[in-house]
Every structure is written in structure tokens, then in C-alpha cells.
Amino acid sequence: MVDVERADGRTEVIVQDGVQELSYALDEGLIEFGTAIDDGDFLRAMNYLETLPLTAEAETMWRTLARLTLEGRHLYIAERCFAALGDVSKVRYLQGINEIRQKIQEKQVSALRCSSEDGIQHYEARARLAILDKQFKTAEGIYLDYNNLDAAMEMYQNLHKWDEGNADSHDFGF
């Protein structure tokens, strides 16, 4: 590589191959998306993706952003990613979790508690995120830690995992 030239919104890499110099244009979109991801600026990455038509390449970037935002618990952005991908079930599920978070925030404000918690640490939000990650035993444990056996059993019933829900009730002497 000999040089990198930026002009008129284009980036080109100049490479020397023997006596010959070759120029390769770089994809500005991929650079912008990659830089935003590397910086952890998921909002910027999402805003960039919203300017693109939904091509196979853009879909891959939406999926990458969805995965990263779920892992980082940036649930509003994850919700938008799944909407762009047309995954209605995940969008609705994340909306439910975000509603729980919103209610927790409103309760904190009305109780005049100044807390930086955005509701993500509330047991119901944590349990639902565990369910989304298919960590059913973790979700069950969270519910049981908060004495919410009904929610644990309902989770298994909603997942059509009847045996797990019934087995757990027997474990508690019911």
C-alpha cells in the first residue's frame, strides 16, 4: 500500500504492484458502519442503515447491529433492527420489555428517586431477556428468586414446555 486518498466523499487505496500502481475504491458505507460499530455508537450505525435500501448487504448489517445491541442491552435500537428485518415477533417481545422498563422509570420519577436505572435490572425485564436468549432455567430462577412461581409456570406454558412447568411445580411440593 502506497497511499490512501480521500476526495469528493470517496476513499481510494493506492497499491504498488511491482512497477505498476493500482487504485481500489473503498465502500464508504461499510467504512461508516464499521467505524460506528467499533466506536460502540450503535445509534449512529442505525441512523446510517436507515438511509440504505434493504439489500442482502444491508440486511447483514442490520442483523449484526441487532445481535450487538441485544448483547449490549440497547433494547430500543435492537427493536428497530428487528423491525427493519421484518421480525415482528421479536419486535413485539422487545416492545413488551421496553414497556416494563418505561413503567419502572416512571415509578422512580413519581417516587422522586433519582436513579440511573432504566428498568433493565428489574427482575421481569431480566427474566424476559433470558427467555429471549433461550435461557429458560435462568429466567425460571429469576422468577423464583422474586417468589413469582406463577410467572415461571406461565413462561413454560407459553413456550409449550408443559413438562418443565409441571415438573417445577412438583419440585416445590405443589
LINZI-V792189 format. One line per field, one symbol per residue. ss: DSSP state (~ for helix, > for strand, _ for the rest). phi: phi as a letter, one per 20 degrees, with the letter a starting at -180 (. if undefined). burial: + if it has 9 or more other ideal C-beta (glycine too) atoms within 8 Angstrom, else -. A space follows every 50 residues. Layout:
BEGIN
ss = ???
phi = ???
burial = ???
END
This chain:
BEGIN
ss = __>>>>>__>>>>>>>>__>>>>>>>_~~~~~~~~~~~~__~~~~~~~~_ _____~~~~~~~~~~~~~~~~___~~~~~~~~~~___~~~~~~~~~~~~~ ~~~~~~~~~~____________~~~~~~~~~~___~~~~~~~~~~___~~ ~~~~~~~~___~~~~~~~~~~___
phi = .dbcddblmcccddcedmeddddcfeeffffffffffffmefffffgfff eefedgfffffffffffffffemefffggfffffemefffffffffffff gfffffffffeleecefdnfefgffffffffgemdffffgffgffdldfg ffffgfffeldgfffffffffdne
burial = ---------+++++++------+--+-+--+++--++----+-+++-++- -+-----++-++++++-+++---++-+++++++++----++-++++++-+ +++++--+--------+-++-++-++++++++---+-+++-+++---++- +++-+++---+--++--++-----
END
